Amino acid sequence: MSTSDDLPIYPIRTVAAISRVDARRLRSWEVEYQLLRPARTKGGHRLYSTRDLRLVQCIRRLVEEEGMSLQGVRAWLAAQPDLDPGDEAGAGRPRTADTAEMAGALNPGMRSE
C-alpha cells in the first residue's frame, strides 16, 4: 500500500537543494551504485518521494559523517531490508557503534574512533 511518503513529487533540483547533495552525485548514486530508484516522468525526468529524500539524507550521513564507502552503504542497506529512512528511532541513521563496526568490516583500512 502506498503512503504519501511514497508519492514521487520532488524533482532532482529540489532534492539536491534540500539534501545538499548535488544532482550529479544523485545520478551517480542511482546509475553507478544502484542506491536510489526515483520514479520517472513520461519525459524521463527523475521524481523523488519523501522516502527517497530521507534515504538520500541517510546515505549522505553514512558517507560524510561515518566514512562509509558507497559500496559499503550498498551492503549496509542490503543487510537491512526493513529500514525506513524516516523511522522515529533514528531517522534512518544507524547507531554509531553498529555503523563503525560495519564500516570497519567493509573498509579494513579505516580508523576507528
Backbone bond lengths (Angstrom), bond angles and torsions (degrees), N, CA, C in turn:
res aa  C-N    CA-C-N  psi(-1)  N-CA   C-N-CA  omega(-1)  CA-C   N-CA-C  phi
1 M - - - 1.449 - - 1.529 108.92 -
2 S 1.299 117.31 132.89 1.457 121.89 179.68 1.517 110.97 -83.60
3 T 1.316 114.74 146.61 1.457 120.58 175.05 1.516 107.50 -118.32
4 S 1.320 116.09 174.93 1.468 118.91 179.18 1.522 111.20 -63.47
5 D 1.358 117.90 -24.42 1.462 120.91 177.45 1.520 112.41 -69.82
6 D 1.338 117.21 -16.83 1.459 121.44 -178.30 1.525 113.29 -94.56
7 L 1.336 117.50 -6.24 1.462 119.93 -177.51 1.530 110.66 -74.19
8 P 1.323 117.17 123.62 1.473 119.94 -179.98 1.530 110.82 -76.70
9 I 1.333 116.30 103.72 1.461 119.30 -174.44 1.523 114.03 -126.44
10 Y 1.335 117.96 -16.63 1.459 120.59 -174.27 1.527 111.72 -99.64
11 P 1.327 117.81 123.25 1.463 119.27 173.19 1.535 109.81 -71.41
12 I 1.298 117.09 162.77 1.461 122.07 -174.57 1.529 112.17 -58.14
13 R 1.323 118.23 -36.24 1.472 119.58 -179.20 1.528 111.71 -65.21
14 T 1.332 117.24 -33.21 1.461 121.32 178.02 1.522 110.47 -71.20
15 V 1.327 116.62 -44.03 1.462 120.79 178.11 1.528 109.72 -62.41
16 A 1.312 116.82 -41.26 1.465 120.91 178.67 1.532 110.70 -61.07
17 A 1.317 117.32 -43.62 1.465 121.11 -178.95 1.528 111.78 -67.72
18 I 1.319 117.26 -43.62 1.467 121.14 -177.78 1.524 110.97 -69.80
19 S 1.311 117.08 -42.93 1.469 121.09 -173.48 1.526 113.74 -88.24
20 R 1.325 116.44 -12.96 1.462 121.93 -175.48 1.530 111.71 61.87
21 V 1.338 115.41 34.23 1.465 122.77 173.97 1.523 105.09 -119.92
22 D 1.332 117.23 121.13 1.461 117.69 -174.48 1.524 111.99 -68.14
23 A 1.331 114.86 157.52 1.464 122.17 -174.31 1.528 111.53 -59.67
24 R 1.321 117.67 -37.08 1.466 120.25 179.31 1.527 110.29 -61.37
25 R 1.330 116.31 -42.29 1.466 120.40 179.50 1.528 110.45 -67.38
26 L 1.332 117.96 -39.99 1.468 120.81 177.54 1.529 110.63 -59.35
27 R 1.333 115.79 -44.32 1.471 119.07 178.66 1.524 110.88 -63.40
28 S 1.319 116.84 -38.88 1.470 121.24 177.53 1.522 111.00 -62.95
29 W 1.326 116.59 -44.73 1.459 120.17 178.81 1.521 111.06 -60.46
30 E 1.318 116.78 -31.70 1.467 120.82 178.30 1.524 111.41 -78.16
31 V 1.326 117.01 -54.71 1.462 121.91 -170.59 1.533 112.52 -78.17
32 E 1.322 117.24 -49.30 1.467 120.37 -175.04 1.515 114.00 -81.89
33 Y 1.323 116.97 -35.51 1.467 120.26 -172.78 1.526 113.77 -111.92
34 Q 1.321 118.28 -6.67 1.465 123.39 179.39 1.525 112.18 52.99
35 L 1.334 116.86 38.81 1.456 121.53 178.94 1.528 112.12 -88.64
36 L 1.318 117.09 -23.52 1.465 122.37 -176.74 1.522 109.32 -126.88
37 R 1.326 115.48 150.83 1.463 120.96 175.65 1.526 109.37 -138.82
38 P 1.337 116.71 71.88 1.463 117.81 179.96 1.535 110.83 -69.02
39 A 1.317 114.76 155.46 1.460 120.16 174.67 1.526 107.83 -71.33
40 R 1.315 116.11 166.12 1.468 121.29 178.16 1.526 109.61 -127.65
41 T 1.329 114.45 144.07 1.463 119.12 173.03 1.520 108.22 -78.29
42 K 1.298 117.37 173.13 1.462 120.54 176.27 1.517 111.09 -59.98
43 G 1.324 116.64 -29.12 1.460 121.53 178.66 1.518 113.55 -84.12
44 G 1.340 117.67 -1.08 1.455 121.92 176.73 1.522 115.41 92.31
45 H 1.337 117.50 3.86 1.461 119.90 179.90 1.529 110.15 -76.94
46 R 1.313 116.01 141.80 1.463 121.59 179.85 1.526 110.13 -75.84
47 L 1.328 115.46 138.07 1.461 122.01 172.55 1.522 108.01 -129.95
48 Y 1.319 115.57 128.27 1.455 122.15 -176.74 1.521 110.37 -106.57
49 S 1.316 115.76 146.17 1.468 121.67 175.68 1.529 109.09 -91.14
50 T 1.311 115.85 172.90 1.466 120.60 175.01 1.521 109.56 -61.93
51 R 1.311 117.43 -39.07 1.468 121.46 177.45 1.532 109.85 -62.23
52 D 1.333 117.53 -42.55 1.475 121.21 176.60 1.526 110.76 -60.43
53 L 1.320 116.24 -43.18 1.454 120.96 -179.86 1.531 110.72 -60.68
54 R 1.330 116.83 -43.40 1.466 119.85 177.79 1.527 111.12 -64.36
55 L 1.334 116.99 -36.07 1.461 120.52 177.50 1.529 110.33 -65.29
56 V 1.321 117.40 -42.03 1.467 121.38 176.95 1.526 109.45 -58.30
57 Q 1.308 117.10 -44.84 1.467 120.69 -179.95 1.525 111.12 -65.14
58 C 1.317 117.10 -38.02 1.460 121.68 177.60 1.529 110.10 -64.64
59 I 1.318 117.47 -46.71 1.468 121.58 179.35 1.520 109.90 -60.65
60 R 1.319 116.43 -44.26 1.466 120.25 179.57 1.530 110.97 -58.96
61 R 1.339 117.14 -43.99 1.468 120.48 178.20 1.525 111.45 -62.76
62 L 1.324 116.69 -43.79 1.460 119.85 -179.65 1.527 111.47 -61.23
63 V 1.320 116.30 -40.85 1.466 120.76 -178.08 1.524 111.27 -75.76
64 E 1.328 117.23 -50.93 1.460 120.45 -172.32 1.525 113.64 -81.72
65 E 1.321 118.47 -38.74 1.461 120.41 -175.71 1.522 112.77 -94.20
66 E 1.319 116.62 -34.13 1.461 120.34 -176.14 1.531 112.12 -98.81
67 G 1.329 117.66 -11.27 1.457 121.42 177.25 1.519 114.75 74.62
68 M 1.315 117.07 21.71 1.456 120.60 -177.81 1.534 110.01 -82.17
69 S 1.318 116.42 142.82 1.465 120.52 175.78 1.532 108.81 -75.24
70 L 1.311 116.76 163.38 1.466 119.61 178.89 1.528 111.02 -67.34
71 Q 1.324 117.28 -33.70 1.464 119.83 174.46 1.528 109.34 -64.55
72 G 1.330 116.87 -38.42 1.456 121.47 176.39 1.513 112.03 -64.98
73 V 1.326 116.54 -40.74 1.468 121.04 177.15 1.522 109.66 -60.84
74 R 1.331 116.07 -44.39 1.469 119.85 -179.84 1.532 110.14 -60.21
75 A 1.334 116.96 -44.83 1.469 120.73 179.26 1.519 110.74 -64.79
76 W 1.329 117.10 -41.95 1.453 121.63 -179.90 1.532 110.68 -62.80
77 L 1.324 116.66 -44.49 1.466 120.37 179.09 1.525 110.98 -65.16
78 A 1.327 116.87 -39.60 1.467 120.80 179.91 1.532 110.80 -64.26
79 A 1.325 116.50 -31.70 1.458 120.88 -179.58 1.524 112.30 -78.09
80 Q 1.332 117.02 -7.63 1.459 121.41 -177.96 1.519 110.38 -128.82
81 P 1.334 117.29 69.11 1.466 120.18 -174.30 1.517 114.56 -63.27
82 D 1.327 117.73 -22.93 1.464 120.45 -178.54 1.511 113.01 -94.96
83 L 1.338 117.09 9.03 1.458 120.35 -178.35 1.520 110.23 -63.45
84 D 1.323 115.06 128.12 1.457 121.80 171.31 1.517 105.36 -110.03
85 P 1.334 118.33 110.38 1.451 120.28 -176.17 1.519 113.72 -56.63
86 G 1.306 118.20 -15.31 1.453 119.97 -179.28 1.512 113.38 -110.65
87 D 1.327 116.79 19.77 1.459 118.71 -177.31 1.522 111.67 -59.58
88 E 1.308 115.70 152.23 1.459 121.52 -176.14 1.517 112.42 -63.87
89 A 1.322 117.98 -34.94 1.464 121.23 -173.91 1.520 112.89 -66.11
90 G 1.318 118.25 -37.78 1.454 117.28 -175.16 1.507 114.79 -152.68
91 A 1.306 118.17 13.49 1.463 122.50 -179.83 1.519 110.79 48.65
92 G 1.341 115.85 43.44 1.449 120.14 176.87 1.507 113.61 81.88
93 R 1.289 116.62 -2.44 1.462 119.78 -177.08 1.527 108.91 -92.92
94 P 1.322 116.36 122.45 1.456 118.91 178.33 1.518 110.15 -70.40
95 R 1.317 116.69 159.83 1.457 119.31 174.12 1.514 108.21 -62.04
96 T 1.319 117.54 140.81 1.455 122.69 -174.87 1.524 111.82 -55.71
97 A 1.304 118.93 -42.86 1.464 120.96 -178.37 1.520 110.30 -61.91
98 D 1.329 117.74 -44.04 1.453 120.85 178.51 1.516 110.86 -62.70
99 T 1.317 116.64 -42.81 1.451 120.78 -178.74 1.517 110.55 -65.96
100 A 1.338 117.08 -43.22 1.458 120.28 -179.46 1.526 110.30 -62.98
101 E 1.327 117.03 -40.85 1.458 120.71 178.80 1.522 110.52 -63.50
102 M 1.336 116.72 -46.28 1.459 121.11 179.83 1.522 110.40 -64.90
103 A 1.322 117.22 -43.45 1.460 121.01 179.90 1.512 110.66 -62.23
104 G 1.333 116.81 -40.61 1.459 120.26 178.36 1.514 111.71 -63.57
105 A 1.322 116.78 -38.70 1.460 120.48 179.09 1.524 110.95 -68.88
106 L 1.317 116.87 -35.69 1.460 120.82 -177.63 1.527 112.55 -86.64
107 N 1.319 117.30 -24.23 1.465 122.95 -179.60 1.530 107.98 -129.30
108 P 1.346 118.53 79.56 1.457 120.69 -173.75 1.514 115.33 -55.61
109 G 1.316 119.16 -27.09 1.450 121.33 -178.57 1.518 113.75 -83.00
110 M 1.326 117.50 -3.58 1.458 121.29 -176.46 1.513 111.19 -74.61
111 R 1.319 116.62 137.17 1.459 122.51 176.94 1.512 110.13 -73.45
112 S 1.293 116.30 144.32 1.455 121.60 174.29 1.517 108.24 -103.96
113 E 1.345 117.54 138.60 1.473 120.80 -179.16 1.496 110.48 -93.69
